[in-house]
Amino acid sequence: MSRVVSGVNPVREALAARPDQIEVVCYASKDQSRLSKLLESCKKARVKVSACDKKQLDRFAGSHNHQGIAAIISDFSYSEIDDILNFCKKSGEKAFILVLDGIQDPHNLGAIIRSAESAGIHGIIIPTDRAVHVTSTVEKVSAGAVEHIKIAKVTNIARTLEDLKKEGLWIIGAEGGSRTCLYDVDLTVHVVIVVGSEGKGVRPLVQKKCDIMVNIPMAGKINSLNVSVSSAIIMYEAVRQRL
């Protein structure tokens, strides 16, 4: 199976992370000079490149929003939970894992992955069912960050949290109605941050598996944040504390 990755940053990051998995890079011939450095990198990595006109590239990428370049790359390779835990141990850092309980919008997932990779998250866990997975849209919105972070799919989030507890990780869920403020919680320990879906939040069964639920203090009249924004706030509070 293969997927199409479009846009300058996603193609560049795919080329940096897994050049051997890129089948071909197509670019709009009129944009060759603007893309010259990226195309030269493709050639150095011995990745096949092909020029085409804009209409052909639109069809190839499945969108007009491709910035003049797209690539066919092997289907996204998901990690296992053990891969993430082993990566945590090898890093020598306190575990820093993100669990997404049913994100539906690929734009939100892409934005969360981009923030998570920048924040140094060791891995992301998503459910197999009733949630968006890594797609070309997610890849583009993440600006290629999906190529640099471990993402695992699991059939049961609640059971996975139980297993992570047995590994000595502290489970912190995010919920607007909770009593504990995010800024009053120690995030310097081995931690798993759990964020819920758009609208419904963290499911009740999953909340029961969390050690504590926290809220982000709100000062305005709007009492909620976009899930990608709230995820970034929580992750970067952990970064702030760890610094």
Backbone hydrogen bonds, N-H to C=O, Kabsch-Sander energy under -0.5 kcal/mol:
donor,donor_aa,acceptor,acceptor_aa,energy
3,R,73,I,-2.9
5,V,3,R,-0.5
5,V,71,A,-3.0
7,G,66,H,-1.0
7,G,69,I,-2.4
11,V,7,G,-2.1
12,R,8,V,-2.6
13,E,9,N,-2.9
14,A,10,P,-2.3
15,L,11,V,-2.4
16,A,12,R,-2.0
17,A,13,E,-2.4
18,R,14,A,-2.8
21,Q,18,R,-1.8
22,I,19,P,-1.4
23,E,21,Q,-0.6
23,E,72,I,-2.8
24,V,72,I,-1.0
25,V,48,K,-2.6
26,C,24,V,-0.5
26,C,70,A,-2.9
27,Y,50,S,-2.2
28,A,68,G,-2.3
29,S,52,C,-2.6
31,D,28,A,-2.1
32,Q,29,S,-1.4
35,L,31,D,-1.9
36,S,33,S,-1.0
39,L,35,L,-2.7
40,E,36,S,-2.4
41,S,37,K,-1.9
42,C,38,L,-1.9
43,K,39,L,-2.1
44,K,40,E,-2.2
45,A,41,S,-1.8
46,R,43,K,-1.3
47,V,42,C,-3.0
50,S,25,V,-2.5
52,C,27,Y,-2.1
57,L,53,D,-2.2
58,D,54,K,-2.7
59,R,55,K,-2.0
60,F,56,Q,-2.4
61,A,57,L,-3.0
62,G,58,D,-1.6
63,S,58,D,-1.1
66,H,64,H,-1.4
69,I,66,H,-1.7
70,A,26,C,-2.4
71,A,5,V,-3.0
72,I,24,V,-2.4
73,I,3,R,-2.9
73,I,71,A,-0.6
74,S,21,Q,-2.1
75,D,1,M,-2.5
78,Y,76,F,-0.7
79,S,151,I,-2.9
84,I,80,E,-1.6
85,L,81,I,-2.5
86,N,82,D,-2.7
87,F,83,D,-1.9
88,C,84,I,-2.2
89,K,85,L,-2.1
90,K,86,N,-2.5
91,S,87,F,-1.7
92,G,88,C,-0.8
92,G,89,K,-0.8
93,E,88,C,-0.7
97,I,191,V,-2.2
98,L,123,G,-2.3
99,V,193,I,-3.3
100,L,125,I,-2.8
101,D,99,V,-0.6
101,D,195,V,-3.2
102,G,100,L,-1.7
109,L,105,D,-2.3
110,G,106,P,-2.5
111,A,107,H,-2.1
112,I,108,N,-2.5
113,I,109,L,-2.6
114,R,110,G,-2.1
115,S,111,A,-2.1
116,A,112,I,-3.0
117,E,113,I,-2.6
118,S,114,R,-1.8
119,A,115,S,-2.2
120,G,116,A,-0.8
120,G,117,E,-0.7
121,I,116,A,-2.5
122,H,96,F,-3.1
123,G,96,F,-0.8
124,I,150,K,-2.7
125,I,98,L,-2.6
126,I,152,A,-2.8
128,T,154,V,-2.5
132,V,103,I,-3.0
135,T,133,H,-0.5
139,E,135,T,-2.6
140,K,136,S,-2.2
141,V,137,T,-2.7
142,S,138,V,-2.1
143,A,140,K,-1.6
144,G,139,E,-2.0
145,A,142,S,-1.4
147,E,144,G,-1.7
148,H,145,A,-2.1
149,I,146,V,-0.7
152,A,124,I,-2.9
153,K,79,S,-0.6
154,V,126,I,-2.2
160,T,156,N,-1.9
161,L,157,I,-2.3
162,E,158,A,-1.6
163,D,159,R,-2.1
164,L,160,T,-2.3
165,K,161,L,-2.1
166,K,162,E,-1.6
167,E,163,D,-0.8
167,E,164,L,-0.5
168,G,165,K,-2.1
169,L,164,L,-1.9
170,W,190,H,-2.8
172,I,170,W,-0.6
172,I,192,V,-3.3
173,G,171,I,-0.5
173,G,212,I,-2.7
174,A,194,V,-2.3
175,E,173,G,-0.6
175,E,214,V,-2.9
178,S,175,E,-1.7
180,T,213,M,-0.7
182,L,215,N,-2.8
184,D,181,C,-2.1
185,V,182,L,-1.5
187,L,185,V,-0.7
191,V,95,A,-2.7
191,V,189,V,-0.5
192,V,170,W,-2.9
193,I,97,I,-2.9
194,V,172,I,-3.1
194,V,192,V,-0.5
195,V,99,V,-2.7
195,V,193,I,-0.5
197,S,101,D,-0.7
197,S,201,G,-1.5
200,K,198,E,-1.4
201,G,197,S,-1.9
207,Q,203,R,-2.6
208,K,204,P,-1.8
209,K,205,L,-0.6
209,K,206,V,-1.0
210,C,207,Q,-1.4
211,D,171,I,-1.9
212,I,171,I,-1.4
214,V,173,G,-3.0
215,N,180,T,-2.4
230,S,226,N,-2.6
231,S,227,V,-2.1
232,A,228,S,-1.7
233,I,229,V,-2.3
234,I,230,S,-2.2
235,M,231,S,-2.6
236,Y,232,A,-2.5
237,E,233,I,-1.3
238,A,234,I,-1.7
239,V,235,M,-2.0
240,R,236,Y,-2.2
241,Q,237,E,-2.4
242,R,238,A,-2.3
243,L,239,V,-1.8
